[in-house]
């Protein structure tokens, strides 16, 4: 005689959602590491530390610091 158990044995492998979430978490971490290594983060921090008068001498407004640092990535 054969017995069938109605219980469901949980899978030991992670679900598709968990695997996709982990993949995108690693992708974001890679992007953040690349951003930090590029030197742009240091340039932004350096410009943000300047006074408004010093930024004005450079021709940059405070709200345009990030745009100024990444200007080579954008078309004017």
Residue frames relative to the residue before (quaternion, step in Angstrom):
aa qw qx qy qz dx dy dz
X 1.0000 0.0000 0.0000 0.0000 0.00 0.00 0.00
X 0.2872 -0.7655 0.5584 0.1404 3.57 -1.02 0.88
X 0.1999 -0.7691 0.5970 0.1097 3.53 -1.03 0.84
X 0.1621 -0.7630 0.6199 0.0851 3.54 -1.01 0.87
X 0.2704 -0.7719 0.5585 0.1386 3.53 -0.75 1.08
X 0.3677 -0.7534 0.4972 0.2237 3.60 -0.77 0.93
X 0.5400 0.6293 -0.4145 0.3748 3.58 1.21 -0.18
X 0.3254 -0.7270 0.5757 0.1850 3.51 -1.16 0.71
X 0.3078 -0.7434 0.5691 0.1696 3.53 -0.80 1.03
X 0.3987 -0.7276 0.4948 0.2586 3.60 -0.62 1.05
X 0.4952 -0.6543 0.4930 0.2892 3.50 -1.08 0.79
X 0.4205 -0.7150 0.4995 0.2499 3.54 -0.99 0.79
X 0.6275 0.5184 -0.3506 0.4633 3.61 1.21 -0.29
X 0.5520 -0.6257 0.4305 0.3442 3.60 -1.06 0.68
X 0.5755 -0.5992 0.4327 0.3502 3.55 -1.17 0.56
X 0.6759 -0.4830 0.3683 0.4174 3.52 -1.30 0.27
X 0.6395 0.5258 -0.3269 0.4558 3.58 0.97 -0.82
X 0.6606 0.5009 -0.3113 0.4645 3.59 0.94 -0.85
X 0.6611 0.4976 -0.3148 0.4650 3.59 0.97 -0.78
X 0.6528 0.4962 -0.3180 0.4760 3.59 0.99 -0.79
X 0.6319 0.5284 -0.3282 0.4623 3.57 1.00 -0.79
X 0.6601 0.4969 -0.3070 0.4724 3.58 0.93 -0.87
X 0.6260 0.5415 -0.3336 0.4512 3.59 1.02 -0.79
X 0.7099 0.4459 -0.2678 0.4749 3.59 0.83 -0.96
X 0.5825 0.5545 -0.3739 0.4621 3.60 1.12 -0.54
X 0.6695 0.4801 -0.2950 0.4839 3.59 0.96 -0.85
X 0.6295 0.5380 -0.3318 0.4520 3.57 1.04 -0.76
X 0.6552 0.4931 -0.3037 0.4852 3.59 0.97 -0.84
X 0.6418 0.5202 -0.3243 0.4608 3.59 0.96 -0.85
X 0.6387 0.5171 -0.3221 0.4700 3.58 1.01 -0.77
X 0.6556 0.5078 -0.3086 0.4659 3.58 0.96 -0.83
X 0.6539 0.5040 -0.3117 0.4703 3.58 0.99 -0.81
X 0.6422 0.5137 -0.3251 0.4669 3.59 0.99 -0.79
X 0.6443 0.5145 -0.3150 0.4701 3.58 0.99 -0.81
X 0.6401 0.5232 -0.3179 0.4643 3.58 0.99 -0.84
X 0.6734 0.4892 -0.3006 0.4657 3.60 0.88 -0.90
X 0.6903 0.4870 -0.2821 0.4547 3.58 0.97 -0.83
X 0.6109 0.6040 -0.3565 0.3673 3.59 1.10 -0.54
X 0.4932 -0.6670 0.4316 0.3544 3.58 1.17 -0.35
X 0.5064 0.6575 -0.4242 0.3623 3.57 1.22 -0.22
X 0.6158 0.5495 -0.3536 0.4402 3.59 1.02 -0.73
X 0.6551 0.5010 -0.3090 0.4736 3.58 0.99 -0.82
X 0.6429 0.5207 -0.3213 0.4608 3.58 0.99 -0.80
X 0.6430 0.5111 -0.3203 0.4720 3.59 0.98 -0.84
X 0.6581 0.5092 -0.3093 0.4604 3.59 0.90 -0.92
X 0.6474 0.5232 -0.3141 0.4566 3.58 1.00 -0.83
X 0.6832 0.4691 -0.2862 0.4809 3.58 0.94 -0.85
X 0.6451 0.5188 -0.3274 0.4555 3.61 1.00 -0.72
X 0.6346 0.5338 -0.3294 0.4516 3.59 1.17 -0.50
X 0.5747 0.5945 -0.3768 0.4175 3.60 1.21 -0.35
X 0.5191 -0.6081 0.4951 0.3402 3.55 -1.24 0.46
X 0.6588 -0.5003 0.3785 0.4152 3.56 -1.29 0.26
X 0.6262 0.5353 -0.3359 0.4566 3.58 1.07 -0.69
X 0.6594 0.4951 -0.3085 0.4742 3.59 0.96 -0.84
X 0.6391 0.5083 -0.3258 0.4765 3.58 1.03 -0.76
X 0.6304 0.5371 -0.3343 0.4498 3.59 1.02 -0.77
X 0.6175 0.5360 -0.3411 0.4638 3.61 1.06 -0.71
X 0.6906 0.4501 -0.2681 0.4987 3.57 1.13 -0.67
X 0.4746 -0.6906 0.4245 0.3430 3.57 1.28 -0.18
X 0.5734 0.5640 -0.3735 0.4622 3.57 1.20 0.56
X 0.2607 -0.7248 0.6083 0.1916 3.56 -0.98 0.79
X 0.6634 -0.5441 0.3402 0.3848 3.57 -1.15 0.62
X 0.6977 0.4736 -0.2852 0.4556 3.59 0.95 -0.80
X 0.6924 0.4586 -0.2773 0.4832 3.61 1.25 -0.13
X 0.3319 0.7714 -0.4915 0.2308 3.60 1.23 0.21
X 0.6885 0.4703 -0.2951 0.4666 3.59 0.76 -1.00
X 0.6387 0.5178 -0.3262 0.4664 3.58 0.96 -0.83
X 0.6415 0.5301 -0.3202 0.4527 3.59 0.97 -0.84
X 0.6857 0.4816 -0.2928 0.4606 3.59 0.89 -0.91
X 0.7613 0.3405 -0.1852 0.5197 3.59 1.03 -0.77
X 0.2854 0.8088 -0.4837 0.1743 3.60 1.22 0.31
X 0.6246 0.5437 -0.3509 0.4372 3.60 1.10 -0.51
X 0.6491 0.5095 -0.3071 0.4741 3.58 1.27 -0.29
X 0.7301 0.3801 -0.2059 0.5292 3.59 1.25 -0.40
X 0.3711 -0.6782 0.5797 0.2573 3.53 -1.21 0.58
X 0.4201 -0.7031 0.5139 0.2551 3.58 -0.83 0.95
